[in-house]
Amino acid sequence: VFCRHAKRSTVTTEDVKLLARRSNSLLKYITQKSEELASSNMEQKEKKKKKSSVAKGERTPGEQEAAVTENEDSNMA
């Protein structure tokens, strides 16, 4: 009902929270699970991002710093 009211066909977590708002314990549980899912999704996106950058041959910030230090050391010698 809430998603139809918003002219959407997909039910979101906010719709479910609105439905459960009269039951404090249920709302608390749904909110907690929603936050857990959001943080796990962010972690997975970061892992995919790191994998794709490694596959492309890009360096992570730590690797870039090490490469700069190595270049500076070799230039001084």
Buried (B, 14 or more C-beta within 10 A) or exposed (E): EBBEEEEEEEEEBEBBBBBBEEEEEBBEEBBEEBEEEEEEEEEEEEEEEEEEEEEEEEEEEEEEEEEEEEEEEEEEE
